């Protein structure tokens, strides 16, 4: 950490590093959110498909 502070003593360098770090963090967060959303959607589609199949399947004729 000390080395990073010493290297980032130049205000431009430290600002650039901060921006890059913030961008990387936001990208990681976005990736996680997107991945979870996709998995949730896939699960929704699967359950909906099963429900539709259950409804569509004709009832056995009593007579």
C-alpha positions in Angstrom: 0.0 0.0 0.0 2.8 2.4 0.9 4.5 1.7 -2.5 1.2 2.5 -4.3 0.9 5.8 -2.4 4.5 6.7 -3.2 4.0 5.9 -6.9 0.7 7.8 -6.9 2.3 10.9 -5.3 1.9 12.5 -8.7 -1.7 13.8 -8.6 -2.4 12.9 -12.2 -1.2 9.4 -11.7 -3.2 8.9 -8.5 -6.3 10.3 -10.1 -5.9 8.1 -13.1 -5.4 5.1 -10.8 -8.5 6.0 -8.8 -10.6 6.3 -11.9 -9.3 3.0 -13.3 -10.0 1.3 -9.9 -13.6 2.8 -9.8 -14.3 1.7 -13.4 -13.0 -1.8 -12.6 -15.2 -2.0 -9.5 -18.3 -0.8 -11.3 -17.6 -3.3 -14.2 -17.3 -6.1 -11.7 -20.5 -5.1 -10.0 -22.3 -4.8 -13.3 -21.1 -8.3 -14.4 -22.3 -9.8 -11.1 -25.7 -8.1 -11.4 -26.1 -9.1 -15.1 -25.1 -12.7 -14.4 -27.6 -13.0 -11.5 -30.3 -11.4 -13.6 -29.7 -13.8 -16.5 -29.8 -16.9 -14.1 -33.0 -15.6 -12.5 -34.6 -15.0 -16.0 -33.5 -18.5 -17.1 -35.1 -20.0 -13.9 -38.3 -18.0 -14.6 -38.5 -19.2 -18.2 -37.9 -22.8 -17.1 -40.7 -22.7 -14.5 -43.1 -20.9 -16.8 -42.4 -23.5 -19.5 -43.2 -26.3 -17.0 -46.4 -24.5 -15.9 -47.5 -24.0 -19.6 -46.8 -27.7 -20.4 -48.9 -28.7 -17.3 -51.8 -26.4 -18.5 -51.5 -27.5 -22.2 -51.5 -31.2 -21.5 -55.0 -32.5 -22.1 -56.9 -34.0 -19.2 -57.6 -37.7 -19.6 -61.1 -38.3 -21.0 -63.4 -39.7 -18.3 -65.7 -41.5 -20.7 
